[in-house]
Amino acid sequence: MSFLRSGRRGLAVVLLLAPRVFAQAGAPPAPLSRPSADEFFARGVEQHRGGDVLGAIESYRAALEQEPKRIDARSNLGAAYVRLGRYEDAVREYRLALETDPKHAAVRFNLALALYKAARIEEAAAELEQVMAADATNKAVVLLLADCELQRGRDERVVALLEPRAADLGDDRLYSYLLGNALLRRGEFDRGQALIDRLFQGGDSAPARLLMGVAHLRRDDAPGALPELQKAAELDPKLNTVWSLLGRALMGTGRRPEAADAFRRELETNPNDFDSNLYLGLLLKDAGDLDLAYDHLKRASRLRPQDARVLYGLGGVHLAAGRIDEAEKALLQVAEMAPTYAQAHVLLATVYYRQKNKEEGDRHKAIAQRLHAEKQATEPGASDALGPAYRGEDAPPDPAAVPPPSKKADPSSPGGRR
């Protein structure tokens, strides 16, 4: 398995895993006329290794013109597209390769990586499940699948994947982070704390500080999380998710402009971070920047299409922009997923009043008033909100997923099977 060279230090190990690039043994025969498919392929491998990715793409395409079902050229073409960040093109090439050989595990893993990097997390997880079914001992597959499940909020699945592999993966910092985060999110603070302590065994580090911040955020303790995350950002400002989490802590302490800046900084190097897109979208919506808010919320929806907070944010943007029918569709989904969430009914009442549907407007208004009264009766002074991190217009409560911190790997140039 080779690793993709990246100019960005601190990316998660699963983001550094590069698609496998196949090499052909032996030198090709001297061309007599037009180069053969083998010769085009060999040329593409050399160009790929030398950093001429555009040239490699042309060579792989030329090889495929002669032999369209050639898997090594098709897979390498996908890998070249990944190098350029053209993930959708890579996905297309990998799927074409799998049409020729559906059981090719390396190509399917490459496909999963491309889907992961394209923020198509559910599809990536589905492909990884197939790879793991064929080889459950592949550590990279297990860790990447666990990361996907963590991003999808499936903490039970993360624990089920990782706990039985403690003997093989227990010394891996990424393993400790993924399992520790899942346990914290389930409220198993003692076991999660044990994994945090393991990260500190090598001395003070940004990933360990980040996990401490996560533990405070999970307890709704933004003031306690803030110094931990500030220290993590100081130790490693390029650590994956550090600015996203710092943004949440800043929101929780009422420092909204600084929080927005932190989310923007995360997105400069981690454009698919769910929390940064979600919260920045909500903040921009409150500030009236509807177009930019919509862009961030739509990206968040690609990561978690059924997240109630994303749907609520999109519904609010549609409503503010006068797209009433689209607002109704999104907000009805929120009300179905979180029927006791009063704010969704408040906005639905507004939607129906604008549609001149007074009966439905009155019904949702009454539901919202009843839910507010019930909440105040059981929790005086409580707000119907996302939590202490979000101080703007209320949004549905939901545990926020935290992607893994970075784990460094030695990069290498494209080569053959590892």
C-alpha positions in Angstrom: 0.0 0.0 0.0 1.5 3.3 -1.0 0.8 6.7 0.4 -0.2 9.9 -1.5 2.2 12.8 -1.0 0.4 15.8 0.4 1.6 19.3 1.0 -0.6 19.5 4.1 0.8 18.2 7.3 -1.5 16.7 9.8 -4.2 15.0 7.7 -5.8 11.9 9.0 -4.1 8.7 7.9 -7.2 7.6 6.0 -6.9 10.8 4.0 -3.3 10.1 3.1 -3.9 6.6 1.9 -3.3 6.7 -1.9 -5.1 4.6 -4.5 -3.0 1.6 -5.4 -1.1 2.2 -8.7 -0.2 -0.9 -10.7 3.1 -1.2 -12.4 4.1 -3.5 -15.2 7.2 -5.7 -14.8 9.9 -5.5 -17.5 10.5 -2.9 -20.2 8.2 -2.7 -23.1 9.5 -3.7 -26.6 10.7 -1.0 -28.9 7.8 0.5 -30.8 7.6 -0.3 -34.5 4.8 2.1 -35.3 2.0 3.3 -33.0 2.8 2.4 -29.4 0.9 -0.6 -28.1 -1.4 -0.5 -25.1 1.5 -2.0 -23.0 3.8 0.8 -24.1 1.2 3.5 -23.4 0.6 2.0 -20.0 4.3 1.8 -19.1 4.8 5.4 -20.2 1.8 6.4 -18.0 3.3 4.7 -15.0 6.6 6.5 -15.4 4.9 9.8 -15.9 2.7 9.1 -12.9 5.8 8.4 -10.7 7.6 11.4 -12.0 4.7 13.8 -11.1 3.4 14.4 -14.7 -0.1 13.5 -13.8 -1.7 15.1 -16.8 0.7 13.2 -19.1 -0.1 10.0 -17.3 -3.8 10.5 -17.8 -3.2 10.9 -21.5 -1.1 7.8 -21.6 -3.6 5.7 -19.6 -6.4 6.9 -21.9 -4.4 5.9 -25.0 -3.9 2.4 -23.5 -7.6 2.1 -22.8 -8.5 3.2 -26.4 -6.8 0.0 -27.5 -7.8 -2.2 -24.6 -11.0 -0.8 -22.9 -11.2 -3.6 -20.3 -7.6 -3.3 -19.1 -8.0 -3.0 -15.3 -4.6 -1.8 -14.4 -4.8 1.2 -16.8 -8.3 2.0 -15.7 -7.4 1.9 -12.0 -4.3 4.0 -12.5 -6.4 6.5 -14.5 -8.6 6.7 -11.4 -5.6 7.2 -9.2 -4.3 10.0 -11.4 -7.7 11.8 -11.2 -7.5 11.5 -7.4 -4.1 13.2 -7.5 -5.8 16.1 -9.2 -8.8 16.2 -6.8 -11.1 15.1 -9.6 -12.9 12.5 -7.4 -16.0 12.1 -9.4 -13.9 11.2 -12.5 -12.0 8.8 -10.4 -15.2 7.1 -9.1 -16.3 6.7 -12.7 -13.1 4.9 -13.8 -13.0 2.6 -10.8 -16.6 1.6 -11.3 -15.8 0.8 -15.0 -12.9 -1.3 -13.8 -15.1 -3.2 -11.4 -17.5 -4.0 -14.3 -14.7 -6.1 -15.7 -13.8 -7.7 -12.4 -16.3 -7.1 -9.6 -14.1 -9.1 -7.1 -11.0 -6.9 -7.5 -10.5 -5.9 -3.9 -7.7 -3.3 -4.6 -9.8 -1.4 -7.1 -12.8 -1.5 -4.8 -10.7 -0.1 -2.0 -9.5 2.7 -4.4 -13.1 3.4 -5.2 -14.0 3.7 -1.5 -11.1 6.1 -1.0 -12.3 8.3 -3.9 -15.9 8.3 -2.5 -14.6 9.2 0.9 -12.6 12.1 -0.4 -15.7 13.2 -2.4 -17.6 13.3 0.9 -19.9 10.5 -0.3 -19.5 8.8 3.0 -22.4 6.3 2.9 -21.3 5.0 -0.5 -17.7 4.7 0.7 -18.8 2.7 3.7 -20.8 0.3 1.5 -17.7 -0.4 -0.7 -15.5 -0.8 2.4 -18.0 -3.4 3.8 -17.5 -5.4 0.6 -13.7 -5.2 0.9 -13.7 -6.2 4.5 -16.0 -9.1 3.8 -13.3 -10.5 1.5 -10.4 -9.6 3.9 -11.3 -8.7 7.5 -7.6 -8.5 8.5 -6.9 -5.4 6.4 -6.2 -2.7 9.1 -6.4 0.2 6.7 -9.9 -0.9 5.6 -11.1 -1.4 9.2 -9.8 2.1 10.3 -11.3 3.8 7.2 -14.6 2.1 7.7 -14.6 3.0 11.4 -14.0 6.6 10.4 -16.9 6.5 8.0 -19.2 5.1 10.6 -18.1 7.8 13.1 -18.9 10.5 10.6 -22.3 8.9 10.1 -22.9 9.0 13.8 -23.0 5.2 14.1 -21.1 4.9 17.4 -22.3 1.4 18.1 -20.9 0.2 14.8 -17.5 1.9 15.5 -17.2 0.1 18.8 -18.3 -3.2 17.2 -15.6 -2.8 14.5 -12.7 -1.8 16.8 -13.1 -3.4 20.2 -12.5 -7.0 18.9 -9.3 -5.8 17.2 -7.6 -4.3 20.2 -4.7 -6.9 20.0 -3.9 -5.9 16.4 -4.7 -2.2 16.5 -4.4 -1.2 20.2 -1.1 0.6 19.8 -2.4 2.7 16.9 -3.1 6.3 17.8 -5.9 6.5 15.2 -7.5 3.4 16.7 -7.4 5.0 20.2 -8.9 8.2 18.8 -11.7 6.6 16.9 -12.7 4.2 19.6 -12.3 6.8 22.3 -14.5 9.3 20.5 -17.2 6.7 19.9 -17.2 5.7 23.6 -17.3 9.4 24.7 -20.3 10.0 22.4 -22.0 7.0 24.0 -21.5 8.5 27.4 -18.9 5.9 28.5 -16.5 8.5 29.9 -14.3 6.2 32.0 -13.4 4.0 29.1 -13.1 7.0 26.7 -10.8 8.7 29.3 -8.6 5.6 29.4 -8.0 6.0 25.7 -7.3 9.7 26.1 -4.7 8.9 28.7 -3.1 6.5 26.3 -2.6 9.3 23.8 -0.8 11.3 26.4 1.7 8.6 27.2 4.0 10.0 24.6 3.9 13.5 26.1 1.8 16.5 25.3 0.5 16.4 21.8 -2.1 18.2 19.7 -4.2 15.0 19.1 -4.4 14.3 22.8 -5.3 17.9 23.6 -8.0 17.7 20.9 -9.5 14.6 22.5 -9.6 16.4 25.8 -11.5 19.2 24.1 -13.9 16.7 22.7 -14.6 15.3 26.1 -15.5 18.7 27.4 -17.7 19.5 24.5 -19.5 16.2 25.0 -20.3 17.4 28.5 -21.6 20.7 27.2 -18.6 22.3 28.8 -17.5 24.8 26.2 -15.4 27.0 28.6 -13.5 23.9 29.7 -13.0 22.8 26.1 -11.7 26.2 24.9 -8.2 26.1 26.5 -7.6 22.5 25.4 -8.5 23.2 21.8 -6.5 26.5 21.8 -3.5 24.5 23.0 -4.1 21.9 20.3 -4.2 24.6 17.6 -1.0 26.1 19.0 0.8 22.8 18.9 -0.3 21.9 15.4 -2.4 24.5 13.5 -2.8 22.1 10.6 -4.3 19.2 12.7 -7.4 17.9 11.1 -10.6 19.2 12.8 -8.8 21.4 15.3 -10.2 24.6 14.0 -13.7 23.1 13.6 -13.8 22.0 17.3 -12.3 25.3 18.4 -15.1 27.1 16.5 -17.6 25.1 18.4 -16.0 26.0 21.7 -15.9 29.7 20.7 -19.6 29.5 19.8 -20.3 28.0 23.2 -18.7 30.9 24.9 -20.6 33.5 22.8 -17.7 34.5 20.5 -19.5 34.0 17.2 -17.3 36.1 14.9 -14.2 34.3 16.1 -16.0 31.0 15.7 -16.9 31.8 12.1 -13.2 32.6 11.4 -12.2 29.3 13.0 -14.6 27.3 10.8 -13.3 29.1 7.7 -9.8 28.2 8.6 -10.8 24.6 9.0 -12.4 24.6 5.6 -9.3 26.0 3.9 -7.6 22.7 4.2 -10.5 20.4 5.1 -13.4 21.5 2.9 -15.6 18.5 3.7 -15.6 19.0 7.4 -19.2 18.4 8.5 -19.3 20.6 11.6 -17.6 23.6 10.0 -20.0 23.5 7.0 -23.0 23.1 9.3 -22.2 25.7 11.9 -20.8 28.2 9.5 -23.9 27.8 7.3 -26.1 28.5 10.4 -24.1 31.5 11.4 -24.2 32.9 7.9 -27.9 32.3 7.7 -28.4 34.3 10.9 -26.2 37.1 9.4 -28.4 37.2 6.3 -25.7 35.9 3.8 -28.2 33.3 2.4 -26.2 32.3 -0.8 -23.1 31.4 1.1 -25.0 29.8 3.9 -26.8 27.6 1.4 -23.5 26.6 -0.2 -22.1 25.4 3.2 -25.3 23.7 4.2 -25.6 21.9 0.9 -22.1 20.5 1.4 -23.0 19.4 4.9 -26.1 17.7 3.4 -23.8 15.7 1.1 -22.1 14.3 4.2 -25.2 13.6 6.1 -28.3 14.0 4.0 -30.7 13.0 6.8 -29.2 15.2 9.5 -32.0 17.1 11.2 -29.8 20.2 11.8 -28.8 20.4 8.2 -32.4 20.1 7.0 -33.5 22.7 9.5 -30.8 25.1 8.3 -31.7 24.5 4.7 -35.4 25.0 5.5 -34.6 28.3 7.2 -32.5 29.5 4.2 -35.3 28.5 1.8 -37.8 30.3 3.9 -35.8 33.5 4.1 -35.2 33.4 0.3 -38.8 33.0 -0.4 -38.6 29.4 -1.6 -41.6 28.3 0.4 -42.3 24.9 -1.1 -38.7 23.8 -0.6 -38.7 25.2 2.9 -41.9 23.2 3.6 -40.3 19.9 2.3 -37.2 20.3 4.5 -39.0 21.3 7.6 -41.5 18.6 7.4 -38.6 16.1 7.4 -37.3 17.8 10.5 -40.7 17.6 12.3 -40.9 13.9 11.4 -37.4 13.1 12.6 -37.7 15.2 15.8 -41.4 15.6 16.5 -40.8 17.3 19.9 -38.5 20.0 18.4 -40.6 23.1 18.8 -38.7 25.4 16.5 -39.4 23.3 13.4 -43.1 23.8 14.1 -42.5 27.6 14.5 -41.0 27.8 11.0 -43.6 25.4 9.5 -46.3 27.7 10.9 -44.6 30.6 9.1 -44.5 28.5 5.9 -48.2 27.7 6.0 -49.2 31.3 6.8 -47.3 32.5 3.7 -49.1 29.8 1.7 -52.4 31.2 3.0 -53.1 27.9 4.7 -54.2 29.3 8.1 -55.5 25.9 9.4 -52.1 24.2 9.1 -50.4 27.4 10.3 -52.5 27.5 13.4 -52.0 23.8 14.0 -48.2 24.0 14.0 -48.2 27.2 16.0 -50.3 25.4 18.7 -47.8 22.4 18.6 -44.9 24.8 19.1 -46.6 26.6 22.0 -47.4 23.3 23.7 -43.8 21.9 23.3 -42.3 25.1 24.7 -44.7 25.0 27.7 -43.8 21.4 28.4 -40.1 22.0 28.2 -40.3 25.0 30.5 -42.3 23.0 33.0 -39.7 20.3 33.2 -36.6 22.4 32.7 -37.2 26.0 33.7 -35.0 28.4 31.7 -34.2 25.8 29.1 -34.0 26.7 25.5 -35.1 24.6 22.5 -31.7 24.8 20.8 -28.8 22.9 19.4 -27.0 23.4 22.7 -24.6 25.8 24.2 -22.5 25.9 21.1 -25.1 27.7 18.9 -26.4 31.0 20.2 -28.4 32.1 17.2 -31.7 30.9 16.0 -32.5 27.5 17.5 -31.7 24.2 15.6 -32.4 20.6 16.5 -30.2 18.9 19.1 -27.9 16.2 17.8 -24.5 14.8 18.9 -21.8 16.3 16.6 -19.4 13.8 15.0 -15.7 14.6 15.2 -13.4 13.2 12.5 -10.1 11.6 13.6 -6.9 13.6 14.2 -3.9 13.3 12.0 -1.6 10.4 11.9 1.6 10.9 9.9 2.7 8.5 7.2 5.8 8.3 5.0 4.7 9.4 1.5 6.1 7.6 -1.5 5.8 8.0 -5.2 3.4 5.8 -7.2 4.6 2.3 -7.6 3.6 -1.3 -7.9 1.7 -3.5 -5.4 3.0 -3.1 -1.9 
